[in-house]
Amino acid sequence: MSLDLSREMYYSYAEKKKLIFYPRIQKNLRELYKRKLVAAQEAVQVIKSGDNIVLAFGCGEPPALLEAMARRHHELEEVKVHQMLPIREANYLNPEMAKSFRHVSWFTSGPNRQAVNEGRADFMPGHFHEYPLFFQKYINVDIFMGTVSPMDDRGYFSFGLSVDYTSTAAAQARVIILEVNPNMPRTRGESLIHISEVDFIVENNDPIPEIPIPATTENDKIIGGYIAELVEDGSTLQLGIGSIPNAVADILQHKKNLGIHTEMVTDGMVDLIESGAVTGSKKTLHAGKIIGTFAAGTRRLYDFISDNPLVELYPVSYVNDPYIIGQNYKMVSINATLQIDLLGQCASESIGPRQYSATGGQTDFARGCLRSPGGKGFVALHSTAKNGKFSKIVPVLQKGAVVSCSKNDVDHVVTEFGVAKLRGKTARERALALIAIAHPDFRTELQAAAHKMELI
């Protein structure tokens, strides 16, 4: 089945530009490249106080440009810097630069979490699949900055590991500054931008950030086993990063004809492909292809996806649209949460009022799976936190906690003590099912709370 790009929000920068022929430009590509090539410090001179700057997602962030921008902090005021999932520590996030740069976090992580929770940075709520639309309707993009792979013979760069909202933000930008890095893999799909549309080019050969593969615990393996038992041959998978998804990927290697339609392409997926478990032959959409919107992991992953026709990255407005996800037969989504109450409400992005991450694509895929024929959604978590001191299944969520995935969107919940099927269950049945998979040390306490709440 072909891409459903009938709605405006699905049109990425690459889709609008890739079929345009540049007959005059083609003859002078190298000359054009040289004219636009500048030092990082020169490129960032275009930034003005009050500008909205959008940075590429995650591994696509441009470190040389960010360092050069930070050196101008004494000249600038109230520059908003938008980014989802920063990976490197950046100087512009330091407290002493708060008057010059106001970071807007679209997904809070290690580098920006402290700034958000101290009030030095803002946080942008939203579902991941909607973010490109935000740049089209709500936010004026003055400057886009991101890392790309080197230019090809036809004048195209690839956004590499970061297509997601990146391609749309670039299409909306008044000024485009690209950091060209030979270490950025060139990816297939909708990942291209032409040199004719670029204002400044900076070169940098820093290593692309890698995310280490987390070790799996015994409880991770138990949870992974429960989920793997319910994943049928021929299913299409969405897996995130973390020890539980890695454990699931390890156990799924004996399955047959699995497919992948995921927001994030990971190392665990490479293992599934190389084991023969993933063939994509049963996929409803993009048969035989690994479909994602960004990738993050180790250099092994980056080398695997580089110019690999098996892997295609598309804008998140397409990949994460629940309507698109639901067209995959037997779609399986595996997400994590920090805390869940007895109705099934998931607090996956905050610890009380303190922002920890973001909604991301959790709700996108939870809802998409429910549309899918034979689809299944899983929310996985360890039963306790802080070495067993606290139950992660609670009567009510902690005060100030943000509900990332509503009770109406949760299908299965899995801990090391079993699986609770919530979809189609009453509030009473949900509470009993969740208490049954809580840690035994907390079940009596949960039962008493449920009685007091008149749930059971």
C-alpha positions in Angstrom: 0.0 0.0 0.0 1.3 3.4 -0.8 1.8 6.3 1.6 -1.4 8.1 2.5 -0.1 11.7 2.2 -3.5 13.3 1.4 -3.5 15.5 4.4 -1.2 18.6 4.5 0.4 17.6 7.8 1.9 14.5 6.2 3.9 16.5 3.6 7.5 16.6 4.7 10.2 18.8 3.4 11.7 16.0 1.4 8.3 15.0 -0.2 7.7 18.5 -1.4 11.2 19.0 -2.8 12.7 15.6 -3.9 11.0 15.5 -7.4 12.0 19.0 -8.3 14.6 19.1 -11.0 17.3 21.8 -10.7 19.0 21.8 -14.2 21.1 24.9 -13.7 22.0 24.2 -10.1 23.1 20.6 -10.9 26.0 21.9 -13.0 27.4 24.0 -10.2 26.8 21.9 -7.1 30.3 22.0 -5.7 30.6 25.7 -6.4 27.3 26.4 -4.6 28.5 24.2 -1.7 31.7 26.2 -1.4 29.8 29.5 -1.4 27.6 28.4 1.4 30.4 26.8 3.5 31.3 29.0 6.5 32.8 28.7 9.9 30.3 27.9 12.7 30.8 31.3 14.3 30.0 33.1 11.1 26.8 31.0 10.5 25.3 31.8 13.9 25.7 35.6 13.3 22.2 35.3 11.7 20.6 34.7 15.1 18.8 37.7 16.6 17.3 38.3 20.0 13.8 36.8 20.2 14.3 34.3 17.4 12.8 30.8 17.5 15.5 28.3 16.8 14.6 24.6 16.1 17.2 22.0 16.5 17.1 18.5 14.9 16.0 15.7 17.2 18.4 13.7 19.3 21.4 12.5 17.4 20.7 15.1 14.7 21.7 18.0 17.0 24.5 20.2 15.7 27.3 20.5 18.4 29.6 22.9 16.6 26.7 25.4 15.9 25.4 25.1 19.5 28.9 25.9 20.9 29.2 28.9 18.5 25.8 30.1 19.4 26.6 29.9 23.1 29.7 32.1 22.6 27.3 34.8 21.5 25.3 34.8 24.7 26.4 38.2 25.8 24.9 39.7 22.5 21.5 37.9 22.6 18.3 37.9 24.7 15.3 35.6 24.9 16.3 33.3 22.0 14.0 30.3 22.2 15.8 27.0 21.4 13.3 24.2 20.6 14.4 20.5 20.7 13.2 17.1 21.4 15.5 14.7 23.3 18.9 16.6 23.5 21.7 14.1 24.0 24.8 16.1 24.6 25.4 18.6 27.4 25.2 22.1 25.8 26.6 25.3 27.2 23.5 27.3 26.3 21.6 25.3 28.9 23.8 26.6 31.8 22.1 28.8 34.4 24.3 31.8 33.6 22.9 31.9 30.0 19.2 31.8 31.0 18.6 35.4 30.0 20.1 34.8 26.6 18.6 31.4 25.7 15.2 29.9 26.8 15.2 26.2 26.0 11.9 24.7 25.1 11.9 21.0 25.8 9.8 18.7 23.6 11.1 15.7 25.5 12.9 16.1 28.8 16.1 14.0 29.2 19.4 14.2 31.1 20.9 17.3 29.6 17.8 19.5 30.0 15.8 17.9 32.8 17.3 20.1 35.6 16.7 23.3 33.6 13.0 22.3 33.1 12.4 21.5 36.7 14.2 24.6 37.9 12.0 26.8 35.7 14.9 27.9 33.5 13.4 26.1 30.5 9.9 25.5 29.2 8.2 22.2 28.4 6.0 21.6 25.3 3.1 19.2 25.8 1.8 17.2 22.9 1.6 13.9 21.1 4.7 13.1 19.0 2.8 12.6 15.8 1.4 16.2 16.1 4.7 18.0 16.5 5.3 18.7 12.8 1.9 20.3 12.7 3.0 22.6 15.6 5.7 24.0 13.4 3.2 24.5 10.6 0.4 26.2 12.7 1.6 27.5 16.0 5.4 28.2 16.0 7.3 30.5 13.6 10.5 28.8 12.8 13.1 31.5 12.3 16.2 29.3 12.1 16.6 25.5 11.7 19.9 23.9 12.6 20.7 20.2 12.3 23.4 17.6 11.4 23.2 15.9 8.0 25.2 13.4 6.0 27.5 14.7 3.2 26.0 15.9 0.0 25.5 13.4 -2.9 26.2 14.0 -6.6 22.7 15.4 -7.1 23.0 18.0 -4.3 21.0 16.2 -1.6 21.9 15.8 2.1 20.2 13.3 4.3 18.8 14.1 7.7 20.2 10.7 8.7 19.1 9.5 12.1 16.5 12.3 12.6 13.6 12.7 10.2 10.7 12.9 12.8 9.7 16.6 13.0 13.0 17.7 11.6 12.1 17.7 7.9 8.9 19.7 8.5 10.7 22.3 10.7 13.3 22.8 8.0 10.5 23.3 5.4 9.1 26.1 7.6 12.3 27.8 8.5 13.3 31.3 7.3 17.0 30.3 7.6 18.5 26.8 7.3 21.9 26.0 8.7 23.3 22.5 8.3 26.2 20.9 10.0 27.6 18.3 7.6 29.2 15.3 9.3 30.7 12.3 7.5 29.8 10.2 10.5 26.1 10.7 10.0 24.5 7.7 8.2 22.6 8.4 5.0 19.1 7.0 5.4 16.4 6.1 3.0 12.7 7.2 3.0 11.8 10.8 3.3 15.1 12.1 4.6 16.5 14.5 1.9 17.1 18.2 1.7 18.6 19.9 -1.4 21.5 22.3 -1.2 19.5 25.0 -3.1 17.3 25.3 0.0 20.2 25.7 2.5 21.5 29.1 3.6 24.7 28.1 5.4 26.8 25.0 5.7 29.3 24.2 8.5 31.5 21.1 8.5 32.2 19.0 11.6 33.4 15.4 12.1 32.6 14.8 15.7 31.4 11.3 16.5 27.6 10.9 16.4 26.4 10.2 20.0 25.8 6.6 20.9 23.4 5.2 23.4 24.8 2.2 25.2 22.7 -1.0 25.3 21.4 -1.3 28.9 22.0 -4.5 30.8 18.9 -6.7 31.3 18.0 -7.9 34.8 16.3 -11.1 35.7 13.0 -9.2 36.2 13.4 -7.7 32.7 13.7 -11.1 31.2 10.6 -12.4 33.1 8.6 -9.4 31.9 10.0 -9.9 28.4 8.9 -13.5 28.5 5.3 -12.7 29.4 5.1 -10.3 26.5 6.8 -12.5 24.0 4.3 -15.3 24.7 1.5 -13.1 23.5 3.3 -11.9 20.4 2.1 -14.0 17.5 4.1 -14.9 14.3 3.5 -12.3 11.6 3.0 -9.4 14.1 4.4 -5.9 13.4 6.3 -4.4 16.3 7.0 -1.1 18.0 9.8 -1.3 20.5 11.4 1.5 22.4 14.8 1.7 24.1 15.5 0.3 27.5 16.2 -2.9 29.3 12.6 -4.3 29.0 12.3 -3.8 25.2 15.8 -5.3 24.8 14.7 -8.3 26.8 11.6 -8.7 24.6 13.7 -8.4 21.5 16.1 -11.2 22.7 13.2 -13.6 23.4 11.4 -12.8 20.1 14.2 -14.1 18.0 12.5 -17.5 17.7 9.4 -16.0 16.2 8.6 -16.0 12.5 7.8 -13.3 9.9 7.7 -10.3 12.3 7.6 -6.8 10.9 8.7 -3.4 12.3 6.8 -0.1 12.3 8.2 2.0 15.1 9.1 5.5 16.0 12.6 4.5 17.1 14.9 2.1 15.3 17.2 0.4 17.8 20.0 -2.1 18.1 17.6 -4.8 19.3 15.8 -4.6 16.0 19.1 -5.3 14.2 19.4 -8.5 16.3 15.8 -9.5 15.3 16.6 -8.9 11.6 19.9 -10.9 11.7 18.2 -13.8 13.6 15.7 -14.1 10.8 12.7 -13.4 13.0 12.0 -10.1 11.2 11.2 -10.5 7.5 8.3 -8.0 7.1 6.6 -10.4 4.7 3.3 -10.2 6.5 3.2 -6.4 6.9 0.1 -4.6 5.6 2.0 -1.4 5.0 5.5 -1.3 3.5 5.9 -5.0 3.2 9.5 -6.1 3.7 10.6 -2.7 5.1 11.6 -1.5 8.5 9.7 1.7 9.0 10.7 4.3 11.6 11.0 8.1 12.2 14.4 8.3 14.0 17.2 6.0 15.2 19.4 6.0 18.2 21.8 3.4 19.6 25.4 2.2 18.9 27.6 2.7 15.9 26.7 -0.9 14.9 23.1 0.3 14.4 24.2 3.4 12.5 26.4 1.4 10.1 23.5 -1.1 9.6 21.0 1.5 8.5 23.4 3.6 6.5 22.1 3.6 2.9 20.3 0.3 3.7 17.2 0.0 1.4 15.6 -2.3 4.1 15.2 0.7 6.5 13.2 3.7 5.7 12.6 6.8 7.9 9.5 9.0 7.4 8.1 12.1 9.2 6.6 11.3 12.6 3.3 12.8 11.4 3.0 9.7 9.2 4.8 7.0 11.2 3.1 7.8 14.5 -0.4 8.7 13.3 -2.7 6.2 15.1 -4.7 5.9 11.8 -1.6 4.7 10.0 -0.4 2.5 12.8 -3.8 0.8 13.0 -3.5 -0.2 9.3 -0.8 -2.7 10.3 -2.2 -6.2 10.9 -1.4 -7.6 14.4 0.3 -4.4 15.5 2.1 -4.8 18.8 3.2 -1.8 20.9 5.5 -2.1 24.0 5.8 1.0 26.2 7.1 1.6 29.7 5.6 3.7 32.5 6.8 5.1 35.8 3.6 4.5 37.8 0.0 3.2 37.2 -3.1 3.5 39.3 -5.8 0.9 39.9 -7.9 2.2 37.0 -5.0 1.9 34.6 -4.0 5.5 34.3 -0.3 5.7 33.4 2.1 8.4 34.6 4.9 7.8 32.2 6.6 11.2 32.1 6.6 12.8 35.5 7.4 11.8 39.0 4.8 13.8 40.9 5.0 17.3 39.5 8.6 16.9 38.4 8.9 16.4 34.6 11.1 13.4 33.8 10.5 12.8 30.0 7.4 13.4 27.9 4.4 11.7 26.3 6.4 11.0 23.2 4.8 8.4 21.0 3.3 6.3 23.8 -0.3 7.3 23.3 0.1 7.4 19.5 1.0 3.7 19.5 -1.3 2.7 22.3 -4.3 4.0 20.3 -2.9 2.8 17.0 -2.7 -0.8 18.3 -6.4 -0.7 19.3 -7.3 0.2 15.7 -5.3 -2.7 14.4 -6.9 -6.1 13.4 -5.4 -8.5 16.0 -3.4 -5.6 17.6 -2.1 -5.7 21.1 -0.7 -3.0 23.4 1.5 -3.5 26.4 2.6 -1.2 29.2 5.5 -2.8 31.0 7.0 -1.8 34.4 8.8 -3.3 37.4 6.5 -3.8 40.3 8.5 -1.7 42.7 11.0 1.2 42.8 13.9 2.2 45.1 14.9 -1.4 45.8 11.5 -2.5 46.7 10.5 0.4 49.0 7.7 1.7 46.8 5.0 0.0 44.7 4.7 1.3 41.2 1.1 0.1 41.1 -0.7 2.6 43.4 -4.3 3.3 44.4 -4.1 6.8 43.0 -1.3 8.5 41.1 1.1 10.7 43.1 -0.1 14.3 43.5 0.9 16.4 40.5 1.6 13.4 38.3 0.9 13.8 34.6 -1.3 11.1 32.9 0.5 10.2 29.7 -1.7 7.3 28.7 -5.3 7.3 29.8 -7.2 4.3 31.2 -9.1 4.1 28.0 -6.0 3.5 25.9 -4.4 0.8 28.0 -4.6 -2.8 26.8 -2.3 -5.1 28.8 -0.1 -4.2 31.8 2.9 -6.4 32.6 5.1 -6.8 35.6 7.4 -9.6 36.7 4.4 -11.0 38.5 2.2 -11.5 35.4 -0.1 -9.9 32.9 -3.2 -7.8 33.6 -5.6 -7.5 30.6 -7.5 -4.3 31.2 -9.2 -3.6 27.9 -12.9 -4.5 28.2 -12.8 -4.8 32.0 -14.8 -2.8 34.5 -13.1 -0.6 37.1 -13.5 -3.4 39.7 -12.0 -6.0 37.4 -9.1 -3.7 36.5 -8.3 -3.1 40.1 -8.3 -6.8 41.0 -6.2 -7.6 37.9 -3.6 -5.0 38.7 -3.4 -5.9 42.4 -2.7 -9.5 41.3 0.4 -8.4 39.4 1.7 -6.0 42.1 4.5 -7.0 44.3 3.2 -9.4 47.1 4.5 -7.1 49.8 2.0 -4.4 48.7 -1.1 -6.4 47.7 -2.8 -6.2 51.1 -2.2 -2.5 51.2 -3.6 -2.1 47.7 -6.7 -4.2 48.5 -7.4 -2.1 51.6 -7.1 1.1 49.5 -9.3 -0.3 46.8 -12.0 -1.2 49.4 -11.8 2.3 50.9 -12.2 3.8 47.4 -15.2 1.4 46.8 -13.5 0.0 43.8 -13.8 -3.6 45.1 
